[in-house]
Amino acid sequence: MTKVENTPAFLIHRRMYQGSSLLLDFFTKDFGRLRLIARGARNSKTTLQMFQCLSISFKGRGDLKSLSQWEIADQPRRLQGDDLILAMYANELILRLLPESDPNGDIFKSYWILLENLFNLDSNEKEYALRKFENQLLEDLGYGLDFEHDIHGEDISLDLYYEFIEHQGFASNKNGVFLGKTLLKLANDAKINLDSNELRVLKKMNRKRLKSLLGDKPLKSKELFFVK
């Protein structure tokens, strides 16, 4: 029987299961995405909160194991409005794109940073934080971009403009929308101030990159808000 104690995790989805129980999807640091049964949880006076890191313990045999214990390991985050929908969007990406039981500490860290940024930063910084999370997710799924070289292997030049070519990368083009300086900052994960146009272009680019992985099934979060 598998028995795991006190592993960091975020609750990313829940639904009712067999009367008083809940079926819970967690994103964990050490075990990736997991689905666990919380028996009798609907009758509990304490609720498991999303967007707050938890320390969970679970046990059982087979694919569907049981949550045995949990405690809070993070500050509470009461996300509201657009911030809540952006966080729900990130949860959907994890649920739709990450395979079960495939640990990935980089994405876990990036997700935690995103939640902190949604709670603390201004709107432009929040949008850039979301784009960085998408980039990390795509990179770890094997769809990363080289922000330092163009499609011909040449170094990105600070003062040239580039266009994004899907499934290939960046190509020099005087009518391109990406300034080389911006691409190099993205490559170095620097703290940058992108203007509204640059953020809009980056969003459009990531939407193209994600679409081929998500397929035609729409994201539920986009029904509530057209994700920034």
C-alpha positions as CSV (number, residue, x, y, z in Angstrom):
1,M,0.0,0.0,0.0
2,T,1.2,3.5,-0.9
3,K,1.5,5.9,2.0
4,V,2.7,9.5,1.5
5,E,2.9,12.1,4.3
6,N,3.2,15.9,4.2
7,T,3.8,16.7,0.5
8,P,3.2,20.2,-0.8
9,A,0.1,20.5,-2.9
10,F,-2.5,22.9,-4.4
11,L,-6.1,21.9,-4.8
12,I,-7.1,22.7,-8.4
13,H,-10.5,21.0,-8.8
14,R,-13.2,19.3,-6.8
15,R,-16.5,17.6,-7.3
16,M,-19.0,15.5,-5.3
17,Y,-18.4,11.8,-5.0
18,Q,-20.5,9.0,-3.5
19,G,-22.7,10.9,-1.1
20,S,-20.6,12.7,1.5
21,S,-17.2,12.4,-0.2
22,L,-15.4,14.6,-2.6
23,L,-13.2,13.8,-5.6
24,L,-10.2,16.2,-5.5
25,D,-7.6,17.0,-8.0
26,F,-4.3,18.2,-6.5
27,F,-1.2,19.6,-8.1
28,T,1.7,18.4,-6.0
29,K,5.4,19.3,-6.0
30,D,6.7,15.7,-5.7
31,F,4.0,13.6,-7.4
32,G,2.6,15.9,-10.1
33,R,-1.2,15.9,-10.7
34,L,-3.1,13.6,-8.4
35,R,-6.7,12.6,-7.9
36,L,-7.7,11.7,-4.4
37,I,-10.9,10.8,-2.5
38,A,-11.7,12.8,0.6
39,R,-14.1,10.6,2.4
40,G,-16.8,12.4,4.4
41,A,-15.3,15.7,3.4
42,R,-18.7,17.3,2.5
43,N,-19.7,16.9,6.2
44,S,-16.5,18.4,7.5
45,K,-16.6,21.9,9.2
46,T,-13.3,22.7,7.7
47,T,-13.0,23.3,3.9
48,L,-10.0,22.7,1.6
49,Q,-9.2,26.0,0.0
50,M,-7.9,26.5,-3.5
51,F,-5.0,28.9,-4.3
52,Q,-3.3,28.2,-1.0
53,C,-0.4,25.7,-0.6
54,L,-1.3,22.7,1.6
55,S,0.6,19.9,3.1
56,I,-1.3,16.7,2.3
57,S,-1.0,13.1,3.3
58,F,-2.6,10.3,1.3
59,K,-2.7,6.5,1.2
60,G,-4.2,3.5,-0.6
61,R,-3.8,0.9,-3.3
62,G,-4.5,1.3,-7.0
63,D,-4.9,4.5,-9.0
64,L,-7.5,6.2,-6.8
65,K,-6.1,6.8,-3.3
66,S,-7.6,8.6,-0.3
67,L,-6.7,11.9,1.3
68,S,-5.8,11.1,4.9
69,Q,-4.7,14.4,6.3
70,W,-4.0,18.0,5.3
71,E,-2.9,21.3,6.9
72,I,-2.3,24.8,5.6
73,A,1.3,25.6,4.6
74,D,0.8,29.0,3.1
75,Q,-1.0,32.4,3.5
76,P,-4.7,32.5,2.5
77,R,-5.5,34.1,-0.8
78,R,-9.0,35.3,-1.4
79,L,-8.9,35.9,-5.1
80,Q,-11.8,37.8,-6.6
81,G,-13.1,39.0,-10.0
82,D,-10.6,38.9,-12.8
83,D,-7.8,37.5,-10.6
84,L,-10.0,34.5,-9.6
85,I,-10.8,33.8,-13.3
86,L,-7.1,34.0,-14.3
87,A,-6.2,31.6,-11.5
88,M,-9.0,29.2,-12.6
89,Y,-7.6,29.4,-16.1
90,A,-4.2,28.3,-14.8
91,N,-5.9,25.4,-13.0
92,E,-7.6,24.3,-16.2
93,L,-4.3,24.3,-18.1
94,I,-2.8,22.1,-15.4
95,L,-5.8,19.7,-15.5
96,R,-5.9,19.6,-19.3
97,L,-2.2,19.5,-20.2
98,L,-0.2,17.8,-17.4
99,P,-0.3,14.0,-17.2
100,E,-1.1,12.4,-13.9
101,S,1.7,11.4,-11.5
102,D,4.3,13.2,-13.5
103,P,6.3,15.4,-11.0
104,N,7.5,18.8,-12.2
105,G,8.9,21.1,-9.6
106,D,9.5,23.9,-12.1
107,I,5.9,24.2,-13.0
108,F,4.8,23.9,-9.4
109,K,7.1,26.8,-8.4
110,S,5.9,28.8,-11.4
111,Y,2.3,28.2,-10.4
112,W,2.9,29.3,-6.8
113,I,4.7,32.5,-8.0
114,L,1.7,33.2,-10.3
115,L,-0.7,33.0,-7.4
116,E,1.4,35.3,-5.3
117,N,1.6,37.8,-8.2
118,L,-2.1,37.7,-8.8
119,F,-2.6,38.6,-5.2
120,N,0.0,41.3,-4.9
121,L,0.8,43.0,-8.3
122,D,-0.8,45.5,-10.6
123,S,-2.7,44.5,-13.7
124,N,0.1,44.6,-16.3
125,E,2.5,42.7,-13.9
126,K,-0.3,40.1,-13.3
127,E,-0.7,39.6,-17.1
128,Y,3.0,39.2,-17.6
129,A,3.1,36.7,-14.7
130,L,0.4,34.7,-16.5
131,R,2.4,34.7,-19.7
132,K,5.5,33.5,-17.8
133,F,3.5,30.6,-16.3
134,E,2.3,29.6,-19.8
135,N,5.8,29.7,-21.1
136,Q,7.1,27.5,-18.3
137,L,4.3,25.0,-18.9
138,L,4.9,24.9,-22.6
139,E,8.6,24.5,-22.1
140,D,8.3,21.6,-19.7
141,L,5.8,19.9,-22.1
142,G,8.5,20.1,-24.8
143,Y,7.1,23.1,-26.7
144,G,9.5,25.8,-25.4
145,L,10.8,28.6,-27.6
146,D,14.4,29.8,-28.1
147,F,14.2,33.5,-27.3
148,E,18.0,34.0,-27.9
149,H,18.2,32.7,-31.5
150,D,16.1,33.0,-34.7
151,I,14.9,30.1,-36.8
152,H,18.2,30.1,-38.7
153,G,20.3,29.8,-35.6
154,E,21.5,33.5,-35.6
155,D,21.7,35.4,-32.4
156,I,18.7,37.7,-31.7
157,S,19.7,41.3,-32.2
158,L,18.7,43.9,-29.7
159,D,17.5,46.5,-32.3
160,L,15.9,44.3,-34.9
161,Y,12.2,43.4,-35.1
162,Y,11.0,39.7,-35.3
163,E,7.9,37.9,-36.3
164,F,6.7,34.6,-34.6
165,I,6.3,31.7,-36.9
166,E,4.3,28.9,-35.3
167,H,6.1,25.6,-34.6
168,Q,9.4,27.3,-35.6
169,G,10.3,30.3,-33.6
170,F,11.3,33.9,-34.5
171,A,12.4,35.3,-37.8
172,S,13.8,38.8,-38.6
173,N,11.2,41.0,-40.2
174,K,11.1,44.8,-40.2
175,N,7.3,44.6,-39.9
176,G,7.6,42.2,-37.0
177,V,6.0,43.0,-33.6
178,F,8.7,41.6,-31.3
179,L,11.7,43.8,-30.7
180,G,14.9,41.7,-30.2
181,K,15.5,43.5,-26.9
182,T,12.2,42.2,-25.5
183,L,12.9,38.6,-26.6
184,L,16.3,38.7,-24.9
185,K,14.7,39.9,-21.7
186,L,12.2,37.0,-21.9
187,A,15.2,34.6,-22.4
188,N,16.8,35.8,-19.3
189,D,13.6,35.9,-17.2
190,A,14.3,39.5,-16.4
191,K,11.7,41.7,-14.7
192,I,10.5,43.7,-17.6
193,N,7.8,46.4,-18.2
194,L,6.0,45.5,-21.3
195,D,3.6,48.0,-22.8
196,S,0.0,47.0,-23.5
197,N,0.7,46.3,-27.2
198,E,3.6,43.9,-26.3
199,L,1.5,42.1,-23.8
200,R,-1.3,41.7,-26.3
201,V,1.1,40.3,-28.9
202,L,2.6,37.9,-26.3
203,K,-0.9,36.7,-25.3
204,K,-1.8,36.1,-29.0
205,M,1.4,34.1,-29.5
206,N,0.8,31.9,-26.5
207,R,-2.8,31.3,-27.5
208,K,-1.5,29.9,-30.8
209,R,1.0,27.7,-29.0
210,L,-1.6,26.3,-26.6
211,K,-4.3,25.7,-29.1
212,S,-2.6,22.8,-30.7
213,L,-2.3,21.1,-27.3
214,L,-5.8,21.9,-26.0
215,G,-7.7,20.9,-29.2
216,D,-11.2,22.2,-29.9
217,K,-12.7,21.7,-26.5
218,P,-13.1,25.2,-25.0
219,L,-11.7,26.2,-21.6
220,K,-14.5,26.8,-19.1
221,S,-12.7,29.8,-17.6
222,K,-13.0,31.5,-21.0
223,E,-16.7,31.3,-20.8
224,L,-16.5,33.6,-17.7
225,F,-13.9,35.9,-19.0
226,F,-11.8,36.3,-22.1
227,V,-8.4,35.5,-20.5
228,K,-6.0,38.4,-20.6
